[in-house]
Amino acid sequence: MPRHHAAGDTYRRVDENSVEVGEHSTVVRVERTVTIDAVDPREGILSISEKITSYARTVDGRNASLTREQRDLEAATIRYRLTELGEPVGELEVVDEGRFNGALLRALAQMSITQDALDRTVNMAVGAQRSADNVVDQELASDARADLRLHMNYTLAERTEREARLDIEGTAELPETTVGRNKVRGTGNISGRWTIDPRDGFAGTRNVELRLYAMRRDAGNRPVGENTTYIVRWQTNISKR
């Protein structure tokens, strides 16, 4: 196990997930405290807990009211286990799950995991690549969510004592999903950049953009209007406390 992972290490993590469709935009901002509770050096597994400290949502630049379930998230804690490369081991656990929307919490935790908070630069040389296939629960409209299937490639572009930079590219698929009165499906391209502090292996920033091109069809499977472009962005900042 890399020495930079130690039980008791605590981080502040801020995630912003935005969706733009034409002139309209929705942004969800989640702040959380991430703690490494235990390290198993023989198995190479980390036990991690996340406590959500803030959840906010804006629509077209204005603060949006939250549902009770969304407000309650600020008291929620999620636990899970990962390998040192950010791969899930076992199931997610929502502490006191009966009080919360377990599905929404799991979606937030899955977003955290699939954004690969841990150090993928371990044992990588400049120019080396890694890839990952993930499914991310994503809001497309106020009344519609979908499971985006992502295939992402990471290339280690540069590494110094203080910073490792990975370039990200990939593809995405939107399976058929109901949005309003129409059925929507599509594909898209992913690009972005991720920086990690090699001295720590966890802290860093990540900016990823997906341009998703979707075709709309009505209940009779007839095309409706022009194709819709969704611009989805994920931004992450992790700092050690």
C-alpha positions as CSV (number, residue, x, y, z in Angstrom):
1,M,0.0,0.0,0.0
2,P,1.3,3.5,-0.7
3,R,2.3,5.2,2.5
4,H,0.1,8.2,1.8
5,H,-3.0,6.3,2.8
6,A,-3.4,6.3,6.6
7,A,-6.3,5.7,8.9
8,G,-7.6,9.0,10.1
9,D,-6.8,11.0,7.0
10,T,-9.6,13.4,6.4
11,Y,-10.4,15.4,3.3
12,R,-12.9,18.1,2.2
13,R,-14.5,17.2,-1.1
14,V,-16.6,19.5,-3.3
15,D,-18.4,18.2,-6.3
16,E,-20.4,20.3,-8.9
17,N,-22.5,18.5,-11.5
18,S,-24.1,20.7,-14.1
19,V,-26.3,20.1,-17.1
20,E,-26.9,22.6,-19.9
21,V,-29.7,22.2,-22.5
22,G,-30.0,25.2,-24.8
23,E,-30.3,28.3,-22.6
24,H,-31.2,26.4,-19.5
25,S,-28.9,25.0,-16.8
26,T,-29.1,23.0,-13.6
27,V,-26.2,22.8,-11.1
28,V,-26.0,20.5,-8.1
29,R,-23.2,21.2,-5.5
30,V,-22.3,18.7,-2.9
31,E,-19.8,19.2,-0.1
32,R,-18.7,16.3,2.0
33,T,-16.1,15.2,4.5
34,V,-14.3,12.0,3.4
35,T,-12.4,10.0,6.1
36,I,-10.2,7.0,5.7
37,D,-11.4,4.9,8.6
38,A,-9.1,1.9,8.2
39,V,-6.3,0.6,6.0
40,D,-5.8,-3.2,5.4
41,P,-2.2,-3.3,4.1
42,R,-2.3,-7.0,3.3
43,E,-5.4,-6.9,1.2
44,G,-4.7,-3.4,-0.2
45,I,-8.2,-2.2,0.8
46,L,-9.4,1.1,2.3
47,S,-12.5,1.5,4.5
48,I,-13.9,5.0,3.8
49,S,-16.8,7.0,5.1
50,E,-18.4,10.1,3.6
51,K,-20.4,12.7,5.6
52,I,-22.4,15.1,3.4
53,T,-22.2,18.6,4.9
54,S,-23.9,20.6,2.2
55,Y,-26.3,20.0,-0.7
56,A,-27.5,22.8,-2.9
57,R,-29.2,23.1,-6.3
58,T,-29.6,26.0,-8.7
59,V,-31.7,26.3,-11.9
60,D,-30.9,28.9,-14.5
61,G,-28.6,30.7,-11.9
62,R,-31.2,30.9,-9.1
63,N,-31.3,28.9,-5.9
64,A,-33.9,26.1,-6.2
65,S,-35.9,24.8,-3.3
66,L,-35.0,21.4,-2.1
67,T,-37.2,18.5,-1.3
68,R,-37.2,17.2,2.3
69,E,-35.2,14.1,1.2
70,Q,-32.6,16.4,-0.3
71,R,-32.4,18.6,2.8
72,D,-32.0,15.5,5.0
73,L,-28.9,14.5,3.0
74,E,-26.9,16.9,5.1
75,A,-27.1,14.5,8.0
76,A,-26.2,11.4,6.0
77,T,-23.2,9.2,6.2
78,I,-22.1,6.6,3.7
79,R,-19.5,3.9,4.1
80,Y,-17.8,1.7,1.6
81,R,-14.5,-0.1,0.8
82,L,-12.2,0.5,-2.1
83,T,-8.9,-0.9,-3.4
84,E,-6.0,1.6,-3.6
85,L,-7.0,2.2,-7.3
86,G,-10.5,3.2,-6.5
87,E,-12.3,0.0,-7.3
88,P,-15.3,-0.8,-5.1
89,V,-15.3,-3.9,-2.8
90,G,-18.6,-5.1,-1.6
91,E,-21.7,-3.0,-1.1
92,L,-22.3,0.6,-0.1
93,E,-23.7,1.1,3.4
94,V,-26.0,4.0,4.3
95,V,-25.8,4.6,8.0
96,D,-29.4,4.7,9.5
97,E,-30.7,4.2,6.0
98,G,-34.4,4.3,7.1
99,R,-34.1,8.1,7.6
100,F,-32.9,8.8,4.1
101,N,-33.5,8.3,0.4
102,G,-31.1,5.4,0.0
103,A,-31.2,5.5,-3.8
104,L,-30.2,9.1,-3.9
105,L,-27.4,8.6,-1.4
106,R,-26.1,5.7,-3.4
107,A,-26.1,7.8,-6.5
108,L,-24.1,10.5,-4.8
109,A,-21.6,7.9,-3.4
110,Q,-21.4,6.2,-6.8
111,M,-20.6,9.5,-8.4
112,S,-17.8,9.9,-5.8
113,I,-16.4,6.5,-6.6
114,T,-16.6,6.7,-10.3
115,Q,-14.8,10.0,-10.2
116,D,-11.8,7.9,-9.0
117,A,-10.8,9.9,-5.9
118,L,-7.8,7.6,-5.3
119,D,-4.4,7.6,-6.9
120,R,-4.5,6.0,-10.3
121,T,-0.9,7.2,-11.0
122,V,0.5,4.5,-8.8
123,N,3.0,2.4,-10.8
124,M,2.2,4.5,-14.0
125,A,4.8,5.9,-16.3
126,V,4.3,9.0,-18.3
127,G,2.3,8.1,-21.4
128,A,0.7,5.0,-19.7
129,Q,-3.0,4.5,-19.9
130,R,-5.8,3.1,-17.8
131,S,-9.5,2.7,-18.6
132,A,-12.7,2.3,-16.7
133,D,-16.3,1.5,-17.6
134,N,-18.8,3.1,-15.2
135,V,-22.6,3.8,-14.9
136,V,-23.5,7.2,-13.5
137,D,-26.9,8.2,-12.4
138,Q,-27.5,11.7,-14.0
139,E,-30.2,14.2,-13.8
140,L,-31.3,15.3,-17.3
141,A,-34.4,17.4,-16.4
142,S,-36.2,18.2,-13.2
143,D,-38.4,15.2,-13.7
144,A,-36.0,12.8,-15.4
145,R,-32.9,10.9,-14.4
146,A,-30.9,8.4,-16.5
147,D,-28.1,5.9,-16.1
148,L,-25.2,7.1,-18.4
149,R,-22.8,4.4,-19.4
150,L,-19.3,5.9,-19.5
151,H,-16.1,4.5,-21.0
152,M,-13.2,6.6,-19.9
153,N,-9.5,6.5,-20.8
154,Y,-6.9,8.1,-18.6
155,T,-3.4,9.0,-19.9
156,L,-0.6,10.1,-17.5
157,A,0.6,13.2,-19.4
158,E,3.0,14.6,-16.8
159,R,4.3,13.8,-13.3
160,T,6.5,15.9,-11.0
161,E,7.1,15.7,-7.3
162,R,4.1,17.9,-6.6
163,E,1.6,17.1,-9.4
164,A,0.5,14.3,-11.6
165,R,-1.7,15.3,-14.6
166,L,-3.9,12.8,-16.4
167,D,-5.7,13.6,-19.6
168,I,-9.2,12.1,-19.9
169,E,-11.2,11.1,-23.0
170,G,-13.9,8.7,-23.6
171,T,-17.4,8.0,-24.9
172,A,-20.9,7.8,-23.3
173,E,-24.2,6.1,-24.1
174,L,-27.6,7.2,-23.0
175,P,-30.0,4.2,-23.1
176,E,-33.6,5.0,-24.0
177,T,-35.1,7.2,-21.2
178,T,-38.4,9.1,-20.9
179,V,-38.0,12.9,-20.6
180,G,-41.3,14.7,-20.5
181,R,-43.6,13.1,-23.1
182,N,-40.8,11.8,-25.3
183,K,-38.3,9.0,-25.4
184,V,-34.7,10.0,-25.6
185,R,-31.5,8.1,-26.4
186,G,-28.1,9.2,-27.6
187,T,-24.3,9.0,-27.5
188,G,-21.6,11.5,-26.6
189,N,-17.9,12.3,-26.2
190,I,-16.0,12.9,-23.0
191,S,-12.9,15.1,-22.5
192,G,-11.2,16.5,-19.4
193,R,-8.2,16.7,-17.1
194,W,-7.4,15.4,-13.7
195,T,-4.5,16.5,-11.4
196,I,-3.4,14.7,-8.3
197,D,-0.8,15.5,-5.7
198,P,1.5,12.4,-5.7
199,R,2.7,13.1,-2.2
200,D,-0.8,12.5,-1.0
201,G,-2.5,10.4,-3.7
202,F,-6.0,11.7,-2.9
203,A,-6.1,15.5,-3.0
204,G,-6.5,17.1,-6.4
205,T,-8.9,18.5,-9.0
206,R,-10.9,17.0,-11.8
207,N,-12.8,18.7,-14.6
208,V,-14.7,16.5,-17.1
209,E,-17.2,17.5,-19.8
210,L,-19.6,15.3,-21.8
211,R,-21.3,16.5,-24.9
212,L,-24.3,14.2,-25.3
213,Y,-26.2,14.2,-28.6
214,A,-29.7,12.8,-28.1
215,M,-32.6,11.9,-30.5
216,R,-36.2,12.4,-29.3
217,R,-39.1,10.2,-30.3
218,D,-42.8,10.3,-29.4
219,A,-44.9,7.4,-28.1
220,G,-45.4,6.2,-31.6
221,N,-41.6,6.1,-32.1
222,R,-41.6,9.0,-34.5
223,P,-38.8,11.6,-34.4
224,V,-39.6,14.8,-32.6
225,G,-37.9,18.0,-33.6
226,E,-34.1,18.4,-33.9
227,N,-31.6,16.4,-31.8
228,T,-31.0,17.7,-28.3
229,T,-27.5,18.4,-27.1
230,Y,-26.8,18.0,-23.3
231,I,-23.6,19.4,-22.0
232,V,-22.8,17.6,-18.7
233,R,-19.9,18.7,-16.5
234,W,-18.4,17.2,-13.4
235,Q,-16.0,19.3,-11.4
236,T,-14.3,18.0,-8.2
237,N,-11.9,19.5,-5.7
238,I,-10.4,17.5,-2.9
239,S,-8.1,19.0,-0.3
240,K,-6.6,17.4,2.8
241,R,-7.5,18.8,6.2
